[in-house]
């Protein structure tokens, strides 16, 4: 049984004429010990999908219209408040992209980590355990740094504290929502190395949300590419990077700078992700797709398994010549 199985999840915001669909019939699975990268441009619905795993999207304004979210064998959409409190932190924990905004500025970082311990592991809520967690995430001199306030730490150290808080409850699934955003390239690499090391040491599964395909091949086992609230391609990470099948995935890879690229300008995808309230008819990517066919504007494509372990939401994936990535993405 997968650790996480989302089946045809649909999430709306608003009601009636003001209703917009942020996630539309999304399905994905994460096995125990697996890292799944959820990739797509801003506005694709990645964060709403991630927050829905623990039902953290406020209702209202959101509404879980249909679908199923099975986490560690439990249907999250049917749990009461006590059940949700057990899985939040106990089964799934989150690391967000702005650690400075996530940490409470008026409490010392050690106290904030200890609060997570009190909720999920009260017997271990000690200064010694706080120090051990800080040491585990690579913070030097943890005995003294646990007494620091968030503003006394750099962005990279704040993110390490957030990871320490997330793993304090010993979750089975860690959701990292663009954890390297706003960090410099060197610190990005350190945070990714830390996530890889913690996964191996603690046996966690990871859902890594990113718009940077450059880190996918370095960290991910599988990749799900999301566009306008839908999964458009899902495949093993290495296969997807070597041979992307959906035009959107190809366009994302073409826009990633590579070390061997000598083009005067980066390749950009024309237009932008459509707003949830004004989605085009047919294939949602067809207004921006260089390979669009006349019927793409009328027919909404399904997501079939076109090869073992590969799903593609494009009926022309094997008909139209597909452009290969210019070069391997540059991993920070």
N, C-alpha and C positions, 0 to 999 in steps of 0.2 A: 504494500500500500504506500503511495507517495506521502511524503510529509505534508505537502500542500497540494491540493487539487482544486482549482477554480474551474467551474463548469458553466459556461454561457452567462457570465455575470453582466448585468445591465444596471447602470447607475445613472439616475437623472437628477438634475437640479431644477427647482421650481415646479410649478404645476400648470395645467391648462395650456393656454396660448403662450405662456412664458416658459414652458418646459424646454430644457436643453438636455441632450444626451451626452454625458462625458465619457462613459464606457459603454460599449455596445456589443453584447454577446461574446465577451472575452473568455477564453479558456487557456489555461496553462497549468503545468505541474512542475513541482520541484521534488526530487528524490532526496532521501537522507544523505547528507554529505556532499550535495551537489551545489555548484554555483551557477545560477541563472542570471544572465545580464538582460535587462529590459531596456531597449534602446529606442530612441526616437527624438524628434525635435521637441522643443518646448511647446506645450499645448496639446501634446498627443494623448494625454490621459495617464501618463506613467505614475505620477504621484497619487492620483485618486485611486488607481488600482492598488498601489502599495498600502495606502491607508485603509482601504476596504478590508484587507486581510484581518485586521483586528477591529474592524468596524469603528474606525476613528474618524470617519467622515461624518460631521454632525447631521442629524436628521430631525427636523428640517435644518437647512434648505435642501439637503440631499435626500434621495429616496432610492432604496435598493429595490428595483422593479422586479427583477427575476434572477434566477441563477442559484448557484450553490458555491460556498467556500468551505471546503473541508480541510481543517488544520489539525494535524495529529489525530485524525479520526473523528473530530467534532465538526458539526455544521455551525460555523460562526454566526450565520444569519438567523439561527434559531436559539442562540444562547441568551439567557437572561443576564442581568448586570453582574451577578456574582460569578457566573461562568466567564464573562468577558474579563473580569478582574483577574481571574486565574490565568488566562492565556496571555494577557497583556504583560509582557515582561517574563512571565513564567514559561511561555512557549515561543513567543515572537517578541523581539526587541528591535528598536529603531535607532538609526544614526542619521541625523539630518544634515543638510548641506551648510547651514550657517551655525556653527557651534557657539559663536558669540551671542546669538539670539536665543539659543536653546538653553544655555546655562543661566541660572539665576545669579544676577550680579551681586546680590547682597549676602550670599552664603559662600563659605569656603568650599572648594571643590571636594575636599574629603567628606564634608558633611552631606553634600549632594550624592556622592557615591554611597555613603552609609544609609541614606534614606532608601535607596533602591534595595539595599541588603535587608533593611528592616521589613520591607514589604514582602519579599520573596524568600529570604533566607535569614530569619531573625536570629537564629542561633549563631550565625557567622557575622553579625553586624558589629565588628570590632575594628579598632584602629589597625590592627595587624593585617586583617583581611583587606582593608582599604589600601594599605601599603603594598600588599601582594598584587592587587589588581593594577595599581599604578605602575609597578615594576613590570608586570606582564605586558602592558601596552608600551613599554619603552620610555617611561618618563624618568629622567635622572633624579637622584636624590629624592625618592618618593616620600621619605619620612618628613622632610621639610616642605616639599611642594604640595602636600595634601592640605597644608594650612593656607595656601595661596587663594586669593580671590580670582575669578576668571580674567579680570582685566590685567592681572599680573602675568598672564601667560600669553604666548604667541598663538596665532591661529592654529598652527599645527599641534601645539600642546593642548589647546582647548579641544581639538577634535579627538586627540588621544583620550582625554578625560571622558568625552562623550562615549567613546568605544568602551572604556572601562565601566561606565554606568550601564551600558547596554548588555555587557557580558556578565555583570555582577549577579544577575538572576539566573545564569546558566541556561539561556534560551536554546532551543533547538534550531530556530531560524533567526538569522540576523538580516534585517532589511536596511540596506545602506543607500539612502536617497541622495545621489550625487555628492558623496562624502568628500570629494577633492575640489569642489567648486570654491573659487576665491583663494585657493592655496597656490603658492608658487610651485614650479615644476618639480623641484627637488623634494619638497614636502609631499607633493602628490605621490611621488614614487615611494616615499617612506610609508605613507598611509596604506597604499595598495600592498606593499610588502607585509605590513602588519596584519592586514585582513587575511592575506594568504597564510601567514604563519598561524594565526589564531584559528582559522578553519581547520588546519591540519592538527593542531594541538588539542582543540576542544571538540572536534568532530561535528561542527555546526554545518548547517546549510546556509547559503547566502543568496539573497536577492539583491543584486547590484543594479541600481537605476542610474543610467547615464545617457548623455547624448554624444559621448566621445567614444567612437568605435576603436580608437587607438589603444584602449585599455582592455578591450574585450578578449582578444587573443591571449593576453598575458594572464588573465584571471578567470575567465569564464569557461564552464564546461558546455553550456548551451546558451543560445542567444534567441530572444524573441524580439522582433522588430515591430514597433507599434506606430500606427499613424491614424490620427483622427478618431481615437477611441477604439480601434480594432487592431488585432494582431494581423500583420500582412505577411510575415515570414517567420518561421521557427526552425532552427537547425542546430546541430553541433557547431560549436564556435569555430573550429578549424575549417570545417567544410563551408560554412557561410562566408568566412573571410576569403577563402580560396576561390569559391564559385558562388557568388550571390545570384539568386534567381529572380527576385522581385525587382522591378525597375527602381522602386524607392530605396531598397537596400543598396543597389548599385550606385545610385546617386549619392547616398550617404558616404559610401566608401570612396567615391571619386572626389568628394570634398575634403577628405582627410589629407593633410600634408604628409609627405613622405620624405625621408632623408635623401632619396635618389631623384626626387622630382626637381626638374629644372624649368618648369613652366613659369612664365612671367606672372601669371595670376592664378589664384586658386579657383577651382571649379565650384560654382555655386548652384544650388537648386533654385530655379525661378519661382517667384511667388512665395507664399507662406502657408502654414498649416491652416485650414479653414476653421472658423469659429464654430463651436458645437451647435450654435443656433442657426447656422447657415451652411449646412453641409451640401455639397454638390450631389446631384443624382448619379446613379450608377457607381462606378468605382470612385472612391473618394480622392484618389491620387491623380485621376485622369487629367484635370486641368493643368497639372505641373509635369505630366509624364511625357518624355520625348518619344515614347513608343506607343502612345495611345492610338487605339483603333476606333473606327466610327461607332461601334456598338458599346464602347466603354462608358459612354455617357448615359446609356439606358439600362444596362444590366449590372446588378450588384453582385460581384463575384463571391463565391464561397471560399472556404479555406480547406481544400482537400490535402491529403497526404500524397504528394506527387512522387516521392521516393521514400524508402525506409528511413523514418526519423526526420523527414523534412516536410513541412507544410508551407504552401505558398498561395496567397490570395491574388492570383493572376491567371486567367485562362490561357494567356499567351506566353507563359513562362518558357516553354520549349519550342515556340514557333518563331519568335522574333530573335534575331541575333543579339545577344547580350554583351554589353561592354564589360571587360574584366577590370578589376582595380588597377590603377596605374602602377602601384607599388604597394609593398606591405605598409600598413599604417605605422606611424611613428609612435611608439609606446613611451609615455613619459617616465 
